[in-house]
């Protein structure tokens, strides 16, 4: 699901955003998914690390999926929208 920049859904309702992450986001005056969507990916990664990519991509309508890349069965992830 892709959210609009004016979405008023509370950030706490976004899958992948826990209590601690929400508390930090609230400290930065980010209370809604619309506000979260307007923050650059690099800033979020600096604050929370790479695990924030899943919720970030979720609000932008991009999802990770497994893709088999070779006969050894090693899996890699690809981003699809």
PATORZA-343548 format. One record per residue (C-alpha): residue number from 1; residue in three letters; x, y, z. Coordinates in nm, 3 decimals. Layout:
N
PT, nr, rest, c1, c2, c3
PT, NUM, ALA, X, Y, Z
...
END
This chain:
81
PT, nr, rest, c1, c2, c3
PT, 1, UNK, 0.000, 0.000, 0.000
PT, 2, UNK, 0.129, 0.343, -0.088
PT, 3, UNK, 0.037, 0.633, 0.135
PT, 4, UNK, -0.010, 0.994, 0.028
PT, 5, UNK, 0.211, 1.273, 0.160
PT, 6, UNK, -0.094, 1.414, 0.338
PT, 7, UNK, -0.181, 1.086, 0.515
PT, 8, UNK, -0.294, 1.147, 0.872
PT, 9, UNK, -0.257, 0.784, 0.983
PT, 10, UNK, -0.053, 0.780, 1.307
PT, 11, UNK, 0.305, 0.662, 1.262
PT, 12, UNK, 0.245, 0.406, 1.539
PT, 13, UNK, 0.011, 0.216, 1.304
PT, 14, UNK, 0.280, 0.150, 1.043
PT, 15, UNK, 0.409, -0.210, 1.043
PT, 16, UNK, 0.775, -0.214, 1.142
PT, 17, UNK, 0.752, 0.095, 1.364
PT, 18, UNK, 0.771, -0.008, 1.727
PT, 19, UNK, 0.729, 0.193, 2.046
PT, 20, UNK, 1.094, 0.303, 2.065
PT, 21, UNK, 1.112, 0.408, 1.700
PT, 22, UNK, 0.781, 0.594, 1.731
PT, 23, UNK, 0.909, 0.774, 2.040
PT, 24, UNK, 1.218, 0.899, 1.853
PT, 25, UNK, 1.007, 1.001, 1.553
PT, 26, UNK, 0.771, 1.193, 1.783
PT, 27, UNK, 1.072, 1.375, 1.929
PT, 28, UNK, 1.148, 1.492, 1.574
PT, 29, UNK, 0.783, 1.605, 1.533
PT, 30, UNK, 0.699, 1.316, 1.299
PT, 31, UNK, 0.356, 1.196, 1.410
PT, 32, UNK, 0.189, 1.075, 1.089
PT, 33, UNK, 0.277, 0.848, 0.800
PT, 34, UNK, 0.254, 1.148, 0.567
PT, 35, UNK, 0.524, 1.327, 0.768
PT, 36, UNK, 0.735, 1.008, 0.778
PT, 37, UNK, 0.710, 0.975, 0.400
PT, 38, UNK, 0.860, 1.321, 0.350
PT, 39, UNK, 1.181, 1.239, 0.544
PT, 40, UNK, 1.472, 1.141, 0.316
PT, 41, UNK, 1.574, 0.775, 0.334
PT, 42, UNK, 1.935, 0.863, 0.424
PT, 43, UNK, 1.828, 1.060, 0.730
PT, 44, UNK, 1.615, 0.771, 0.857
PT, 45, UNK, 1.898, 0.522, 0.803
PT, 46, UNK, 2.139, 0.745, 0.997
PT, 47, UNK, 1.893, 0.761, 1.287
PT, 48, UNK, 1.768, 0.400, 1.294
PT, 49, UNK, 1.999, 0.190, 1.078
PT, 50, UNK, 1.912, -0.019, 0.774
PT, 51, UNK, 1.613, -0.188, 0.939
PT, 52, UNK, 1.408, 0.130, 0.879
PT, 53, UNK, 1.414, 0.056, 0.504
PT, 54, UNK, 1.122, -0.190, 0.527
PT, 55, UNK, 0.873, 0.065, 0.667
PT, 56, UNK, 1.020, 0.338, 0.444
PT, 57, UNK, 0.971, 0.130, 0.129
PT, 58, UNK, 0.628, 0.022, 0.252
PT, 59, UNK, 0.496, 0.381, 0.263
PT, 60, UNK, 0.641, 0.442, -0.083
PT, 61, UNK, 0.469, 0.134, -0.228
PT, 62, UNK, 0.790, -0.065, -0.283
PT, 63, UNK, 0.813, -0.419, -0.148
PT, 64, UNK, 1.102, -0.664, -0.113
PT, 65, UNK, 1.060, -1.007, -0.263
PT, 66, UNK, 1.287, -1.311, -0.278
PT, 67, UNK, 1.445, -1.391, -0.611
PT, 68, UNK, 1.640, -1.713, -0.676
PT, 69, UNK, 1.968, -1.607, -0.836
PT, 70, UNK, 2.159, -1.929, -0.900
PT, 71, UNK, 2.141, -2.308, -0.894
PT, 72, UNK, 2.295, -2.323, -0.545
PT, 73, UNK, 1.972, -2.189, -0.402
PT, 74, UNK, 2.116, -1.868, -0.262
PT, 75, UNK, 1.847, -1.608, -0.228
PT, 76, UNK, 1.873, -1.237, -0.287
PT, 77, UNK, 1.612, -0.971, -0.241
PT, 78, UNK, 1.477, -0.751, -0.516
PT, 79, UNK, 1.265, -0.441, -0.477
PT, 80, UNK, 0.939, -0.437, -0.669
PT, 81, UNK, 0.673, -0.173, -0.687
END
